[in-house]
Amino acid sequence: MPEDPEHAQNTLEWLLKLKPDADEALQIAALGHDIERAFEDTKVRRDDYRDFDTFKVAF
């Protein structure tokens, strides 16, 4: 989804606000926590739902 890179960056920013001393492993985990969205063969796709909230409930 087009918003996913921004979502990852936003998650990292929040992590650093909440835990400024987060180590590199935790920062990488924050950036990659929704990495499955990048794969075309993902079973649940955002495009299949009328809105983001419905998608999140299904996913």
mmCIF file as Biopython writes it, N, C-alpha, C and O atoms, coordinates in Angstrom:
data_model
#
loop_
_atom_site.group_PDB
_atom_site.id
_atom_site.type_symbol
_atom_site.label_atom_id
_atom_site.label_alt_id
_atom_site.label_comp_id
_atom_site.label_asym_id
_atom_site.label_entity_id
_atom_site.label_seq_id
_atom_site.pdbx_PDB_ins_code
_atom_site.Cartn_x
_atom_site.Cartn_y
_atom_site.Cartn_z
_atom_site.occupancy
_atom_site.B_iso_or_equiv
_atom_site.auth_seq_id
_atom_site.auth_asym_id
_atom_site.pdbx_PDB_model_num
ATOM 1   N N  . MET A ? 1  ? 0.833   -1.170  0.000  1.0 0.0 1  A 1 
ATOM 2   C CA . MET A ? 1  ? 0.000   0.000   0.000  1.0 0.0 1  A 1 
ATOM 3   C C  . MET A ? 1  ? 0.887   1.245   0.000  1.0 0.0 1  A 1 
ATOM 4   O O  . MET A ? 1  ? 1.960   1.242   0.602  1.0 0.0 1  A 1 
ATOM 5   N N  . PRO A ? 2  ? 0.454   2.281   -0.655 1.0 0.0 2  A 1 
ATOM 6   C CA . PRO A ? 2  ? 1.271   3.491   -0.744 1.0 0.0 2  A 1 
ATOM 7   C C  . PRO A ? 2  ? 1.624   4.092   0.608  1.0 0.0 2  A 1 
ATOM 8   O O  . PRO A ? 2  ? 2.691   4.688   0.758  1.0 0.0 2  A 1 
ATOM 9   N N  . GLU A ? 3  ? 0.749   3.946   1.591  1.0 0.0 3  A 1 
ATOM 10  C CA . GLU A ? 3  ? 1.016   4.551   2.894  1.0 0.0 3  A 1 
ATOM 11  C C  . GLU A ? 3  ? 1.965   3.728   3.758  1.0 0.0 3  A 1 
ATOM 12  O O  . GLU A ? 3  ? 2.388   4.213   4.807  1.0 0.0 3  A 1 
ATOM 13  N N  . ASP A ? 4  ? 2.309   2.533   3.374  1.0 0.0 4  A 1 
ATOM 14  C CA . ASP A ? 4  ? 3.108   1.657   4.221  1.0 0.0 4  A 1 
ATOM 15  C C  . ASP A ? 4  ? 4.503   2.183   4.558  1.0 0.0 4  A 1 
ATOM 16  O O  . ASP A ? 4  ? 4.917   2.057   5.711  1.0 0.0 4  A 1 
ATOM 17  N N  . PRO A ? 5  ? 5.255   2.768   3.614  1.0 0.0 5  A 1 
ATOM 18  C CA . PRO A ? 5  ? 6.562   3.312   4.028  1.0 0.0 5  A 1 
ATOM 19  C C  . PRO A ? 5  ? 6.411   4.415   5.087  1.0 0.0 5  A 1 
ATOM 20  O O  . PRO A ? 5  ? 7.211   4.495   6.020  1.0 0.0 5  A 1 
ATOM 21  N N  . GLU A ? 6  ? 5.402   5.248   4.940  1.0 0.0 6  A 1 
ATOM 22  C CA . GLU A ? 6  ? 5.160   6.302   5.927  1.0 0.0 6  A 1 
ATOM 23  C C  . GLU A ? 6  ? 4.732   5.700   7.264  1.0 0.0 6  A 1 
ATOM 24  O O  . GLU A ? 6  ? 5.102   6.202   8.326  1.0 0.0 6  A 1 
ATOM 25  N N  . HIS A ? 7  ? 3.954   4.628   7.204  1.0 0.0 7  A 1 
ATOM 26  C CA . HIS A ? 7  ? 3.517   3.944   8.427  1.0 0.0 7  A 1 
ATOM 27  C C  . HIS A ? 7  ? 4.732   3.397   9.180  1.0 0.0 7  A 1 
ATOM 28  O O  . HIS A ? 7  ? 4.815   3.526   10.402 1.0 0.0 7  A 1 
ATOM 29  N N  . ALA A ? 8  ? 5.650   2.800   8.471  1.0 0.0 8  A 1 
ATOM 30  C CA . ALA A ? 8  ? 6.852   2.252   9.103  1.0 0.0 8  A 1 
ATOM 31  C C  . ALA A ? 8  ? 7.683   3.367   9.744  1.0 0.0 8  A 1 
ATOM 32  O O  . ALA A ? 8  ? 8.159   3.224   10.870 1.0 0.0 8  A 1 
ATOM 33  N N  . GLN A ? 9  ? 7.851   4.460   9.029  1.0 0.0 9  A 1 
ATOM 34  C CA . GLN A ? 9  ? 8.615   5.581   9.563  1.0 0.0 9  A 1 
ATOM 35  C C  . GLN A ? 9  ? 7.929   6.174   10.783 1.0 0.0 9  A 1 
ATOM 36  O O  . GLN A ? 9  ? 8.592   6.516   11.762 1.0 0.0 9  A 1 
ATOM 37  N N  . ASN A ? 10 ? 6.607   6.300   10.734 1.0 0.0 10 A 1 
ATOM 38  C CA . ASN A ? 10 ? 5.837   6.819   11.861 1.0 0.0 10 A 1 
ATOM 39  C C  . ASN A ? 10 ? 5.985   5.908   13.085 1.0 0.0 10 A 1 
ATOM 40  O O  . ASN A ? 10 ? 6.103   6.391   14.211 1.0 0.0 10 A 1 
ATOM 41  N N  . THR A ? 11 ? 5.977   4.610   12.861 1.0 0.0 11 A 1 
ATOM 42  C CA . THR A ? 11 ? 6.139   3.656   13.963 1.0 0.0 11 A 1 
ATOM 43  C C  . THR A ? 11 ? 7.515   3.827   14.607 1.0 0.0 11 A 1 
ATOM 44  O O  . THR A ? 11 ? 7.638   3.820   15.831 1.0 0.0 11 A 1 
ATOM 45  N N  . LEU A ? 12 ? 8.534   3.980   13.784 1.0 0.0 12 A 1 
ATOM 46  C CA . LEU A ? 12 ? 9.883   4.202   14.317 1.0 0.0 12 A 1 
ATOM 47  C C  . LEU A ? 12 ? 9.943   5.509   15.116 1.0 0.0 12 A 1 
ATOM 48  O O  . LEU A ? 12 ? 10.532  5.551   16.196 1.0 0.0 12 A 1 
ATOM 49  N N  . GLU A ? 13 ? 9.346   6.554   14.594 1.0 0.0 13 A 1 
ATOM 50  C CA . GLU A ? 13 ? 9.341   7.834   15.313 1.0 0.0 13 A 1 
ATOM 51  C C  . GLU A ? 13 ? 8.659   7.693   16.684 1.0 0.0 13 A 1 
ATOM 52  O O  . GLU A ? 13 ? 9.146   8.220   17.684 1.0 0.0 13 A 1 
ATOM 53  N N  . TRP A ? 14 ? 7.523   6.974   16.713 1.0 0.0 14 A 1 
ATOM 54  C CA . TRP A ? 14 ? 6.831   6.769   17.992 1.0 0.0 14 A 1 
ATOM 55  C C  . TRP A ? 14 ? 7.663   5.926   18.949 1.0 0.0 14 A 1 
ATOM 56  O O  . TRP A ? 14 ? 7.706   6.202   20.147 1.0 0.0 14 A 1 
ATOM 57  N N  . LEU A ? 15 ? 8.317   4.907   18.424 1.0 0.0 15 A 1 
ATOM 58  C CA . LEU A ? 15 ? 9.181   4.089   19.264 1.0 0.0 15 A 1 
ATOM 59  C C  . LEU A ? 15 ? 10.234  4.964   19.938 1.0 0.0 15 A 1 
ATOM 60  O O  . LEU A ? 15 ? 10.471  4.848   21.140 1.0 0.0 15 A 1 
ATOM 61  N N  . LEU A ? 16 ? 10.856  5.832   19.165 1.0 0.0 16 A 1 
ATOM 62  C CA . LEU A ? 16 ? 11.929  6.660   19.710 1.0 0.0 16 A 1 
ATOM 63  C C  . LEU A ? 16 ? 11.413  7.722   20.680 1.0 0.0 16 A 1 
ATOM 64  O O  . LEU A ? 16 ? 12.144  8.160   21.568 1.0 0.0 16 A 1 
ATOM 65  N N  . LYS A ? 17 ? 10.153  8.136   20.512 1.0 0.0 17 A 1 
ATOM 66  C CA . LYS A ? 17 ? 9.549   9.039   21.495 1.0 0.0 17 A 1 
ATOM 67  C C  . LYS A ? 17 ? 9.293   8.310   22.806 1.0 0.0 17 A 1 
ATOM 68  O O  . LYS A ? 17 ? 9.522   8.846   23.890 1.0 0.0 17 A 1 
ATOM 69  N N  . LEU A ? 18 ? 8.811   7.074   22.682 1.0 0.0 18 A 1 
ATOM 70  C CA . LEU A ? 18 ? 8.461   6.289   23.867 1.0 0.0 18 A 1 
ATOM 71  C C  . LEU A ? 18 ? 9.672   5.653   24.532 1.0 0.0 18 A 1 
ATOM 72  O O  . LEU A ? 18 ? 9.698   5.462   25.748 1.0 0.0 18 A 1 
ATOM 73  N N  . LYS A ? 19 ? 10.672  5.329   23.726 1.0 0.0 19 A 1 
ATOM 74  C CA . LYS A ? 19 ? 11.873  4.668   24.242 1.0 0.0 19 A 1 
ATOM 75  C C  . LYS A ? 19 ? 13.093  5.205   23.493 1.0 0.0 19 A 1 
ATOM 76  O O  . LYS A ? 19 ? 13.613  4.552   22.588 1.0 0.0 19 A 1 
ATOM 77  N N  . PRO A ? 20 ? 13.544  6.402   23.879 1.0 0.0 20 A 1 
ATOM 78  C CA . PRO A ? 20 ? 14.652  7.040   23.161 1.0 0.0 20 A 1 
ATOM 79  C C  . PRO A ? 20 ? 15.920  6.200   23.093 1.0 0.0 20 A 1 
ATOM 80  O O  . PRO A ? 20 ? 16.734  6.381   22.188 1.0 0.0 20 A 1 
ATOM 81  N N  . ASP A ? 21 ? 16.093  5.295   24.027 1.0 0.0 21 A 1 
ATOM 82  C CA . ASP A ? 21 ? 17.301  4.458   24.041 1.0 0.0 21 A 1 
ATOM 83  C C  . ASP A ? 21 ? 17.087  3.108   23.357 1.0 0.0 21 A 1 
ATOM 84  O O  . ASP A ? 21 ? 17.848  2.168   23.588 1.0 0.0 21 A 1 
ATOM 85  N N  . ALA A ? 22 ? 16.059  3.010   22.520 1.0 0.0 22 A 1 
ATOM 86  C CA . ALA A ? 22 ? 15.791  1.749   21.820 1.0 0.0 22 A 1 
ATOM 87  C C  . ALA A ? 22 ? 17.014  1.310   21.029 1.0 0.0 22 A 1 
ATOM 88  O O  . ALA A ? 22 ? 17.608  2.097   20.293 1.0 0.0 22 A 1 
ATOM 89  N N  . ASP A ? 23 ? 17.380  0.046   21.190 1.0 0.0 23 A 1 
ATOM 90  C CA . ASP A ? 23 ? 18.550  -0.439  20.466 1.0 0.0 23 A 1 
ATOM 91  C C  . ASP A ? 23 ? 18.218  -0.668  18.983 1.0 0.0 23 A 1 
ATOM 92  O O  . ASP A ? 23 ? 17.063  -0.578  18.567 1.0 0.0 23 A 1 
ATOM 93  N N  . GLU A ? 24 ? 19.247  -0.961  18.215 1.0 0.0 24 A 1 
ATOM 94  C CA . GLU A ? 24 ? 19.097  -1.127  16.774 1.0 0.0 24 A 1 
ATOM 95  C C  . GLU A ? 24 ? 18.118  -2.237  16.424 1.0 0.0 24 A 1 
ATOM 96  O O  . GLU A ? 24 ? 17.339  -2.096  15.481 1.0 0.0 24 A 1 
ATOM 97  N N  . ALA A ? 25 ? 18.143  -3.335  17.163 1.0 0.0 25 A 1 
ATOM 98  C CA . ALA A ? 25 ? 17.244  -4.456  16.880 1.0 0.0 25 A 1 
ATOM 99  C C  . ALA A ? 25 ? 15.776  -4.040  17.035 1.0 0.0 25 A 1 
ATOM 100 O O  . ALA A ? 25 ? 14.936  -4.407  16.214 1.0 0.0 25 A 1 
ATOM 101 N N  . LEU A ? 26 ? 15.475  -3.282  18.077 1.0 0.0 26 A 1 
ATOM 102 C CA . LEU A ? 26 ? 14.105  -2.829  18.294 1.0 0.0 26 A 1 
ATOM 103 C C  . LEU A ? 26 ? 13.691  -1.824  17.218 1.0 0.0 26 A 1 
ATOM 104 O O  . LEU A ? 26 ? 12.539  -1.826  16.785 1.0 0.0 26 A 1 
ATOM 105 N N  . GLN A ? 27 ? 14.601  -0.981  16.791 1.0 0.0 27 A 1 
ATOM 106 C CA . GLN A ? 27 ? 14.299  -0.032  15.726 1.0 0.0 27 A 1 
ATOM 107 C C  . GLN A ? 27 ? 14.014  -0.757  14.408 1.0 0.0 27 A 1 
ATOM 108 O O  . GLN A ? 27 ? 13.097  -0.384  13.676 1.0 0.0 27 A 1 
ATOM 109 N N  . ILE A ? 28 ? 14.788  -1.777  14.117 1.0 0.0 28 A 1 
ATOM 110 C CA . ILE A ? 28 ? 14.547  -2.571  12.904 1.0 0.0 28 A 1 
ATOM 111 C C  . ILE A ? 28 ? 13.202  -3.284  13.001 1.0 0.0 28 A 1 
ATOM 112 O O  . ILE A ? 28 ? 12.468  -3.359  12.015 1.0 0.0 28 A 1 
ATOM 113 N N  . ALA A ? 29 ? 12.877  -3.803  14.170 1.0 0.0 29 A 1 
ATOM 114 C CA . ALA A ? 29 ? 11.587  -4.464  14.375 1.0 0.0 29 A 1 
ATOM 115 C C  . ALA A ? 29 ? 10.441  -3.477  14.138 1.0 0.0 29 A 1 
ATOM 116 O O  . ALA A ? 29 ? 9.430   -3.836  13.535 1.0 0.0 29 A 1 
ATOM 117 N N  . ALA A ? 30 ? 10.592  -2.253  14.604 1.0 0.0 30 A 1 
ATOM 118 C CA . ALA A ? 30 ? 9.558   -1.239  14.390 1.0 0.0 30 A 1 
ATOM 119 C C  . ALA A ? 30 ? 9.367   -0.964  12.903 1.0 0.0 30 A 1 
ATOM 120 O O  . ALA A ? 30 ? 8.237   -0.879  12.421 1.0 0.0 30 A 1 
ATOM 121 N N  . LEU A ? 31 ? 10.466  -0.827  12.186 1.0 0.0 31 A 1 
ATOM 122 C CA . LEU A ? 31 ? 10.381  -0.557  10.751 1.0 0.0 31 A 1 
ATOM 123 C C  . LEU A ? 31 ? 9.775   -1.725  9.977  1.0 0.0 31 A 1 
ATOM 124 O O  . LEU A ? 31 ? 9.057   -1.514  8.999  1.0 0.0 31 A 1 
ATOM 125 N N  . GLY A ? 32 ? 10.056  -2.945  10.406 1.0 0.0 32 A 1 
ATOM 126 C CA . GLY A ? 32 ? 9.625   -4.116  9.647  1.0 0.0 32 A 1 
ATOM 127 C C  . GLY A ? 32 ? 8.379   -4.799  10.164 1.0 0.0 32 A 1 
ATOM 128 O O  . GLY A ? 32 ? 8.024   -5.870  9.673  1.0 0.0 32 A 1 
ATOM 129 N N  . HIS A ? 33 ? 7.702   -4.218  11.137 1.0 0.0 33 A 1 
ATOM 130 C CA . HIS A ? 33 ? 6.609   -4.942  11.793 1.0 0.0 33 A 1 
ATOM 131 C C  . HIS A ? 33 ? 5.446   -5.281  10.874 1.0 0.0 33 A 1 
ATOM 132 O O  . HIS A ? 33 ? 4.696   -6.204  11.193 1.0 0.0 33 A 1 
ATOM 133 N N  . ASP A ? 34 ? 5.249   -4.600  9.762  1.0 0.0 34 A 1 
ATOM 134 C CA . ASP A ? 34 ? 4.186   -4.928  8.800  1.0 0.0 34 A 1 
ATOM 135 C C  . ASP A ? 34 ? 4.765   -5.284  7.435  1.0 0.0 34 A 1 
ATOM 136 O O  . ASP A ? 34 ? 4.137   -5.025  6.408  1.0 0.0 34 A 1 
ATOM 137 N N  . ILE A ? 35 ? 5.941   -5.868  7.419  1.0 0.0 35 A 1 
ATOM 138 C CA . ILE A ? 35 ? 6.654   -6.130  6.172  1.0 0.0 35 A 1 
ATOM 139 C C  . ILE A ? 35 ? 5.867   -7.041  5.217  1.0 0.0 35 A 1 
ATOM 140 O O  . ILE A ? 35 ? 6.055   -6.973  4.003  1.0 0.0 35 A 1 
ATOM 141 N N  . GLU A ? 36 ? 4.998   -7.884  5.758  1.0 0.0 36 A 1 
ATOM 142 C CA . GLU A ? 36 ? 4.229   -8.793  4.901  1.0 0.0 36 A 1 
ATOM 143 C C  . GLU A ? 36 ? 3.338   -8.040  3.921  1.0 0.0 36 A 1 
ATOM 144 O O  . GLU A ? 36 ? 2.918   -8.605  2.911  1.0 0.0 36 A 1 
ATOM 145 N N  . ARG A ? 37 ? 3.046   -6.787  4.201  1.0 0.0 37 A 1 
ATOM 146 C CA . ARG A ? 37 ? 2.228   -5.989  3.285  1.0 0.0 37 A 1 
ATOM 147 C C  . ARG A ? 37 ? 2.926   -5.763  1.944  1.0 0.0 37 A 1 
ATOM 148 O O  . ARG A ? 37 ? 2.267   -5.440  0.955  1.0 0.0 37 A 1 
ATOM 149 N N  . ALA A ? 38 ? 4.220   -5.924  1.898  1.0 0.0 38 A 1 
ATOM 150 C CA . ALA A ? 38 ? 4.971   -5.685  0.675  1.0 0.0 38 A 1 
ATOM 151 C C  . ALA A ? 38 ? 4.848   -6.823  -0.333 1.0 0.0 38 A 1 
ATOM 152 O O  . ALA A ? 38 ? 5.205   -6.650  -1.499 1.0 0.0 38 A 1 
ATOM 153 N N  . PHE A ? 39 ? 4.354   -7.971  0.090  1.0 0.0 39 A 1 
ATOM 154 C CA . PHE A ? 39 ? 4.273   -9.126  -0.789 1.0 0.0 39 A 1 
ATOM 155 C C  . PHE A ? 39 ? 2.937   -9.174  -1.511 1.0 0.0 39 A 1 
ATOM 156 O O  . PHE A ? 39 ? 1.881   -9.078  -0.885 1.0 0.0 39 A 1 
ATOM 157 N N  . GLU A ? 40 ? 2.985   -9.321  -2.814 1.0 0.0 40 A 1 
ATOM 158 C CA . GLU A ? 40 ? 1.784   -9.351  -3.639 1.0 0.0 40 A 1 
ATOM 159 C C  . GLU A ? 40 ? 0.853   -10.506 -3.310 1.0 0.0 40 A 1 
ATOM 160 O O  . GLU A ? 40 ? -0.363  -10.378 -3.451 1.0 0.0 40 A 1 
ATOM 161 N N  . ASP A ? 41 ? 1.401   -11.625 -2.876 1.0 0.0 41 A 1 
ATOM 162 C CA . ASP A ? 41 ? 0.572   -12.807 -2.625 1.0 0.0 41 A 1 
ATOM 163 C C  . ASP A ? 41 ? 0.014   -12.856 -1.208 1.0 0.0 41 A 1 
ATOM 164 O O  . ASP A ? 41 ? -0.417  -13.914 -0.751 1.0 0.0 41 A 1 
ATOM 165 N N  . THR A ? 42 ? 0.015   -11.717 -0.505 1.0 0.0 42 A 1 
ATOM 166 C CA . THR A ? 42 ? -0.558  -11.654 0.836  1.0 0.0 42 A 1 
ATOM 167 C C  . THR A ? 42 ? -2.031  -12.025 0.750  1.0 0.0 42 A 1 
ATOM 168 O O  . THR A ? 42 ? -2.756  -11.498 -0.095 1.0 0.0 42 A 1 
ATOM 169 N N  . LYS A ? 43 ? -2.474  -12.916 1.608  1.0 0.0 43 A 1 
ATOM 170 C CA . LYS A ? 43 ? -3.854  -13.399 1.542  1.0 0.0 43 A 1 
ATOM 171 C C  . LYS A ? 43 ? -4.872  -12.305 1.841  1.0 0.0 43 A 1 
ATOM 172 O O  . LYS A ? 43 ? -5.913  -12.245 1.187  1.0 0.0 43 A 1 
ATOM 173 N N  . VAL A ? 44 ? -4.600  -11.457 2.792  1.0 0.0 44 A 1 
ATOM 174 C CA . VAL A ? 44 ? -5.499  -10.364 3.123  1.0 0.0 44 A 1 
ATOM 175 C C  . VAL A ? 44 ? -4.892  -9.092  2.557  1.0 0.0 44 A 1 
ATOM 176 O O  . VAL A ? 44 ? -3.782  -8.704  2.923  1.0 0.0 44 A 1 
ATOM 177 N N  . ARG A ? 45 ? -5.631  -8.444  1.660  1.0 0.0 45 A 1 
ATOM 178 C CA . ARG A ? 45 ? -5.128  -7.242  1.002  1.0 0.0 45 A 1 
ATOM 179 C C  . ARG A ? 45 ? -5.990  -6.042  1.352  1.0 0.0 45 A 1 
ATOM 180 O O  . ARG A ? 45 ? -7.214  -6.148  1.431  1.0 0.0 45 A 1 
ATOM 181 N N  . ARG A ? 46 ? -5.364  -4.931  1.555  1.0 0.0 46 A 1 
ATOM 182 C CA . ARG A ? 46 ? -6.072  -3.689  1.893  1.0 0.0 46 A 1 
ATOM 183 C C  . ARG A ? 46 ? -7.108  -3.342  0.830  1.0 0.0 46 A 1 
ATOM 184 O O  . ARG A ? 46 ? -8.200  -2.874  1.153  1.0 0.0 46 A 1 
ATOM 185 N N  . ASP A ? 47 ? -6.770  -3.569  -0.427 1.0 0.0 47 A 1 
ATOM 186 C CA . ASP A ? 47 ? -7.678  -3.237  -1.532 1.0 0.0 47 A 1 
ATOM 187 C C  . ASP A ? 47 ? -8.989  -4.021  -1.496 1.0 0.0 47 A 1 
ATOM 188 O O  . ASP A ? 47 ? -9.967  -3.617  -2.125 1.0 0.0 47 A 1 
ATOM 189 N N  . ASP A ? 48 ? -9.017  -5.121  -0.777 1.0 0.0 48 A 1 
ATOM 190 C CA . ASP A ? 48 ? -10.214 -5.954  -0.714 1.0 0.0 48 A 1 
ATOM 191 C C  . ASP A ? 48 ? -11.253 -5.442  0.282  1.0 0.0 48 A 1 
ATOM 192 O O  . ASP A ? 48 ? -12.322 -6.038  0.410  1.0 0.0 48 A 1 
ATOM 193 N N  . TYR A ? 49 ? -10.962 -4.359  0.982  1.0 0.0 49 A 1 
ATOM 194 C CA . TYR A ? 49 ? -11.843 -3.849  2.033  1.0 0.0 49 A 1 
ATOM 195 C C  . TYR A ? 49 ? -12.236 -2.410  1.757  1.0 0.0 49 A 1 
ATOM 196 O O  . TYR A ? 49 ? -11.468 -1.639  1.182  1.0 0.0 49 A 1 
ATOM 197 N N  . ARG A ? 50 ? -13.445 -2.060  2.175  1.0 0.0 50 A 1 
ATOM 198 C CA . ARG A ? 50 ? -13.991 -0.733  1.902  1.0 0.0 50 A 1 
ATOM 199 C C  . ARG A ? 50 ? -13.275 0.378   2.648  1.0 0.0 50 A 1 
ATOM 200 O O  . ARG A ? 50 ? -13.239 1.517   2.181  1.0 0.0 50 A 1 
ATOM 201 N N  . ASP A ? 51 ? -12.699 0.055   3.818  1.0 0.0 51 A 1 
ATOM 202 C CA . ASP A ? 51 ? -11.979 1.071   4.575  1.0 0.0 51 A 1 
ATOM 203 C C  . ASP A ? 51 ? -10.879 0.422   5.409  1.0 0.0 51 A 1 
ATOM 204 O O  . ASP A ? 51 ? -10.834 -0.798  5.568  1.0 0.0 51 A 1 
ATOM 205 N N  . PHE A ? 52 ? -9.998  1.263   5.934  1.0 0.0 52 A 1 
ATOM 206 C CA . PHE A ? 52 ? -8.835  0.760   6.656  1.0 0.0 52 A 1 
ATOM 207 C C  . PHE A ? 52 ? -9.220  0.024   7.933  1.0 0.0 52 A 1 
ATOM 208 O O  . PHE A ? 52 ? -8.600  -0.986  8.264  1.0 0.0 52 A 1 
ATOM 209 N N  . ASP A ? 53 ? -10.235 0.509   8.664  1.0 0.0 53 A 1 
ATOM 210 C CA . ASP A ? 53 ? -10.633 -0.140  9.913  1.0 0.0 53 A 1 
ATOM 211 C C  . ASP A ? 53 ? -11.132 -1.557  9.680  1.0 0.0 53 A 1 
ATOM 212 O O  . ASP A ? 53 ? -10.815 -2.460  10.454 1.0 0.0 53 A 1 
ATOM 213 N N  . THR A ? 54 ? -11.896 -1.760  8.636  1.0 0.0 54 A 1 
ATOM 214 C CA . THR A ? 54 ? -12.375 -3.106  8.311  1.0 0.0 54 A 1 
ATOM 215 C C  . THR A ? 54 ? -11.220 -4.017  7.954  1.0 0.0 54 A 1 
ATOM 216 O O  . THR A ? 54 ? -11.187 -5.179  8.361  1.0 0.0 54 A 1 
ATOM 217 N N  . PHE A ? 55 ? -10.274 -3.493  7.194  1.0 0.0 55 A 1 
ATOM 218 C CA . PHE A ? 55 ? -9.064  -4.245  6.847  1.0 0.0 55 A 1 
ATOM 219 C C  . PHE A ? 55 ? -8.300  -4.677  8.094  1.0 0.0 55 A 1 
ATOM 220 O O  . PHE A ? 55 ? -7.904  -5.837  8.205  1.0 0.0 55 A 1 
ATOM 221 N N  . LYS A ? 56 ? -8.088  -3.749  9.039  1.0 0.0 56 A 1 
ATOM 222 C CA . LYS A ? 56 ? -7.330  -4.075  10.241 1.0 0.0 56 A 1 
ATOM 223 C C  . LYS A ? 56 ? -8.015  -5.141  11.081 1.0 0.0 56 A 1 
ATOM 224 O O  . LYS A ? 56 ? -7.341  -5.985  11.671 1.0 0.0 56 A 1 
ATOM 225 N N  . VAL A ? 57 ? -9.325  -5.118  11.142 1.0 0.0 57 A 1 
ATOM 226 C CA . VAL A ? 57 ? -10.058 -6.141  11.898 1.0 0.0 57 A 1 
ATOM 227 C C  . VAL A ? 57 ? -9.842  -7.508  11.256 1.0 0.0 57 A 1 
ATOM 228 O O  . VAL A ? 57 ? -9.652  -8.499  11.961 1.0 0.0 57 A 1 
ATOM 229 N N  . ALA A ? 58 ? -9.869  -7.570  9.931  1.0 0.0 58 A 1 
ATOM 230 C CA . ALA A ? 58 ? -9.697  -8.828  9.218  1.0 0.0 58 A 1 
ATOM 231 C C  . ALA A ? 58 ? -8.271  -9.327  9.299  1.0 0.0 58 A 1 
ATOM 232 O O  . ALA A ? 58 ? -8.037  -10.535 9.318  1.0 0.0 58 A 1 
ATOM 233 N N  . PHE A ? 59 ? -7.323  -8.424  9.348  1.0 0.0 59 A 1 
ATOM 234 C CA . PHE A ? 59 ? -5.924  -8.784  9.302  1.0 0.0 59 A 1 
ATOM 235 C C  . PHE A ? 59 ? -5.446  -9.090  10.680 1.0 0.0 59 A 1 
ATOM 236 O O  . PHE A ? 59 ? -4.275  -9.421  10.869 1.0 0.0 59 A 1 
#
